[in-house]
């Protein structure tokens, strides 16, 4: 392969990667799921429950710079989320506890604006009282508005 062909291909790959960086945050304004990989609960599974992150862009009751993590499984306990904002390097760990009318496990953190990555894990007990080991699920598509 000639040097010019190598440079041409390298430039094309760089351009595609740069486009992904620009487009991915724009697509992340909706509530995003922990699906990269998804969490799994051993041995009982999570059933239809999903773990999500929501920001002030989706939820009007959230203030700018905050993220709400939740599992849509009423009254479950024992899930934890570790998170880091890669723009300002704030980080933390929070336990999801039942809140609201539906008693969904959730927690709100003040991450500040920017790109947030998070993982959910723990010894989880679902709404039916079944316990399982919640193997980590990752979410890298959380964009928190300022």
N, C-alpha and C positions, 0 to 999 in steps of 0.2 A: 504494500500500500504506500502510495506516495505521501509526502508530508502535506501537500495541499488537500488531498482527499481526507487524510486524518483530521486536519484542522476543520474541514467542512463538516465532517460527521460530528466532531466534538462540539462545534458551534450549534449544530442542530439539536444535540442532546441537551446542551446547556439551555437553549431556548425553550425546549419542552419542559424542563425542570422549573425554569423561572415562571413559565405560564402556570404550572401547577401550584406554585407558591402564591401567585396572585389570585387565581381562581378559587382555590380551596377555602381560604377564609371567607370569601363572599358566599360560598355555598353553605357555610357552617352557621348562618344566622338563625336557622330553625333549631328546635330542640334536637340534640344529637344523642345517639345511643352509644353505649359501651359495646362496640362490636368489632374491635380490631386487636385481639380476638374478643369474642363475647364471653361474659362470665359463665361458668358452669358450676352447678351445685351437685356435689357428689355425696351421697348416692341418689338423692331424691329428684334433683333437677329443679329448675326455676319455673317449669310449666310455661304459661303464656306471659309471665312477668318479664318486664324489661327494665333495665337500669338506664336512666337518662340524665342529661345535664341540660338545664335551661338557664337562659340569661335574660337580662332586662329587655332584650330585643323581642323575646317571645312572651314573657310574663310581665304585664303592666305593673304588678305589685312589687316587682324586684327593682331595686335601685341600680343605677348604672355602676358598673364595676363589681357586681356580685354574680355568683353562680349558685344555682340550686341543684343539688344532686338528689334524685329520688328513684325509688323502686315502685312500680305500679302494682304492688301486692299489698293489700291492706293489712296493717298491723304486724308486719314482719319486723324482726330485730336482729342485730348482730352484724350488719354490713358496715364496713368502713371504707372511706375513700381517701386516698392519698393523692394530692394534686400539686402542680407547680405551674406558675405563670412564667413562660419563657421570655416575656418582654421585660418584666420588672423583677424576676427571680423571687417573688413571694411564693411560699409553699406552706403546706400543712396537711394534717390528717384530721378527719372528722368522722364521727359515728352517725349513721343514719338512724333516726328515731321516729316513731309514729307521730304524725301531726295532722291536724285538720279533721274535717268531717269523715273522710274515708280512712283516716289513720294510716296513710301511706308513709313508709319510712323515708325521711328526707332530712336534709341539712342545707343551710345556706352559708356560703363563705364569701368574704370580701377579698377577692383575688386582685382587684384593680383591673383596668382595661388591658386587653392584650390576648395573646394566644395561650390557652391553658391545656395541659395534658393531665389526665387523671386515670387512676386505676381503682377498681372496687374489689374488695376481698373480705374475708372474715368467716366466722362460724355463724351461719345465718339460720334463723328459725322463721319459717314462713307463717302466713295467716292461719294455716291449718295446724300449726304446732309441730311440723316436721322439721328436724334439724339437718343441716348439711354443711359441708365444707365448701364455701364459696371461693372457687379458684379465680384468680384475677382476670378481670375483663378490662380492656383499655379503651379510652376515648382520647383521640389526638385532634379532634375537629371542633374544639370549643373556642369560639371567638367571643370575648366579652367586650361589649361596647363601653365607651367612656362616658 
